[in-house]
Structures are given as C-alpha cells and as structure tokens.
Amino acid sequence: MILAIDIGGTKTLVAVFDDNKKLVEQIKIPTSKDYSDFLTSLEATKDKLTTKRFFAGAIGTRGVVDRKKGMLIRDSMLGWQNKHESEDFKKIFNCNFTIENDANLAGLSEAHLLDGKYKKIYYITVSTGIGGIAIVDGKFDPNTVDQEPGKMIYPHGGKIKYWEDLASGKALVEKYGKKASEINDPKIWEEYCEYLAIGIINISAITTSECLIIGGGVGSHLDKFKHILEKKMDEYTPKVISKPVIIKAKRPEEAVIYGCLELALQKI
C-alpha cells in the first residue's frame, strides 16, 4: 500500500492506494497551525485507517521544501518553520516519505493522465497566485522544481508588476469583483486572456513544451475562455516559437494525492 498525504492550508487529506493505483480509503482532518497538534491528529488518523502497513509514502505540502532533508522550510499560511515532516511521519506510519511542493505534485499527476502522449509538458496552477512545473518523460524537470512563474515581471501602468498580479484568480477578483466561476462576460475574458497569454508564451519560449495544462481555480473554468486564450496566443506568439497544446486539468480536486502516488512509486 502507498500512503499519500496532501497538506493544505486548512485541511489535510490522508489517502491510501493499493498496488493497482486504486484509491481504497481516505480521511480528511483539519490542518492545525500548531505542528505538534497536527502530528497528534495524524497519529489519531493512523488508528482510524483500515490499512496499517505501507511500502512508501509521499507528502504534498504548501511552501518551500528541502527535498534532501525531507522537510518543510517555510510556509506563510501555516507558519510552520523548518519542520522535518518526512522523519516525523515515518515515526507514525513506519514507512519512508518523500516530500514535494503540492503544485508540483498536481502537475505530475496531470501529466501522467496523458499516458505519454507528450514528452515535454508544462503545468500551471492559476489560483490565488500562479505556480508551475515542467514534466519531461513523466518526471519532474529538476531545473524547474523551484520555479516561480507567477513572479515574472511586466511593465504595466507605469509600474513593474508580477504576472500573477495581472493573471491570477486573485487578480480577477480584485479587478472585476467576481470569481472565475461567476464570469460569463466575453469582454472580461478578452481582457484577462491578454495577460494570461503573454505569460504562457514566455514560458513556451523558455521550456519549448508541447503541451501546457492549466489547473487551479481559474483553470477549472478554462472552457469559458480557452478559445479566446488560443486566439491571443495565435496573435502574439512569434513564428520561431511552437505554440503548445492547451489542456484543462482533468482532476484538480484530487491532483495532489495522485501526484503523491506517482512520486512515491518513482522513489521505490
């Protein structure tokens, strides 16, 4: 059995997969801001699981991680600092753990759903901010695991802005007073896609990806604006740059735990 643990800002999902990659059980618990209290809750969760023996585990977490030491270095929302999650979780569940940023794991999961159709894939999550990761031949491109594409800078209105200041879900709400789920006005999507397209083109110029998957809260509504986005990309993409195929994330709600599964299997 493989154990996948997705630690979010407010809740944590503990999931168990069998040898055929089938999800067999899962439990949600609150994510306490107090790390010691969180470990206590995790210990109680272990007792509730039907499965007691695991071959390996993986942790998806917010924030900046140290993969070699198996620890979370920092996270602004949780307030956890220098926590040895891999070591602490091993004491509870008696198996080795690998730790990774949750957005990266979501990208790994979504890339594997394409069954090798594309060699080079880039995944972006468009929600409060914008994150991204390159997946090559079904594995993380090590040069991109700590990328922050949302921090690309642009001159706008006489000021220097980050890409996510213009194209994130937060930016949508701040400018139009509506979430992506509430927007049906094509004029709004036209303005928004102007900024989203430019960032994607810049990513494509650097990564030369064949396919770009869009996830996150805004990405889940890609059907509303995909045709506008592709029109903008056709208009702005230089001829020397190959325009990637744009795909909507298939299972945004479960992407992280399935990414944990794929990563754990790669580490066995």
URNORMO-V689265 format. One record per backbone hydrogen bond with DSSP energy under -1.0 kcal/mol. NH is the residue of the N-H (numbers start at 0). CO is the residue of the C=O. If there is no record, write none. Layout:
nh:NH co:CO
nh:NH co:CO
//
This chain:
nh:1 co:16
nh:2 co:55
nh:3 co:14
nh:4 co:57
nh:5 co:12
nh:6 co:59
nh:7 co:10
nh:11 co:28
nh:12 co:5
nh:13 co:26
nh:14 co:3
nh:15 co:24
nh:16 co:1
nh:17 co:21
nh:20 co:17
nh:23 co:15
nh:24 co:15
nh:26 co:13
nh:28 co:11
nh:30 co:9
nh:37 co:33
nh:38 co:34
nh:39 co:35
nh:40 co:36
nh:41 co:37
nh:42 co:38
nh:43 co:39
nh:44 co:40
nh:45 co:41
nh:46 co:42
nh:48 co:44
nh:54 co:0
nh:56 co:95
nh:57 co:2
nh:58 co:97
nh:59 co:4
nh:60 co:99
nh:63 co:73
nh:65 co:70
nh:69 co:65
nh:70 co:65
nh:71 co:82
nh:72 co:63
nh:73 co:63
nh:78 co:74
nh:81 co:72
nh:82 co:71
nh:84 co:82
nh:85 co:69
nh:87 co:83
nh:88 co:84
nh:89 co:85
nh:90 co:86
nh:92 co:88
nh:93 co:89
nh:97 co:56
nh:99 co:58
nh:101 co:60
nh:104 co:100
nh:105 co:101
nh:106 co:102
nh:107 co:103
nh:108 co:104
nh:109 co:105
nh:110 co:106
nh:111 co:107
nh:112 co:108
nh:113 co:110
nh:114 co:111
nh:116 co:113
nh:120 co:134
nh:121 co:210
nh:122 co:132
nh:123 co:212
nh:124 co:130
nh:125 co:214
nh:126 co:128
nh:130 co:124
nh:132 co:122
nh:134 co:120
nh:135 co:138
nh:136 co:118
nh:138 co:135
nh:140 co:133
nh:143 co:140
nh:146 co:143
nh:149 co:129
nh:150 co:147
nh:151 co:148
nh:153 co:160
nh:155 co:158
nh:158 co:155
nh:160 co:153
nh:162 co:151
nh:163 co:149
nh:165 co:162
nh:166 co:162
nh:167 co:163
nh:168 co:126
nh:169 co:126
nh:171 co:167
nh:172 co:168
nh:173 co:169
nh:174 co:170
nh:175 co:171
nh:176 co:172
nh:181 co:178
nh:188 co:184
nh:189 co:185
nh:190 co:186
nh:191 co:187
nh:192 co:188
nh:195 co:191
nh:196 co:192
nh:197 co:193
nh:198 co:194
nh:199 co:195
nh:200 co:196
nh:201 co:197
nh:202 co:198
nh:203 co:199
nh:204 co:200
nh:205 co:201
nh:206 co:202
nh:207 co:203
nh:209 co:119
nh:210 co:119
nh:211 co:244
nh:212 co:121
nh:213 co:246
nh:214 co:123
nh:217 co:125
nh:219 co:215
nh:220 co:217
nh:221 co:218
nh:223 co:220
nh:224 co:221
nh:225 co:221
nh:228 co:224
nh:229 co:225
nh:230 co:226
nh:231 co:227
nh:232 co:228
nh:233 co:229
nh:234 co:230
nh:235 co:231
nh:236 co:232
nh:240 co:237
nh:244 co:209
nh:246 co:211
nh:248 co:213
nh:253 co:250
nh:257 co:253
nh:258 co:254
nh:259 co:255
nh:260 co:256
nh:261 co:257
nh:262 co:258
nh:263 co:259
nh:264 co:260
nh:265 co:261
nh:266 co:262
nh:267 co:263
//
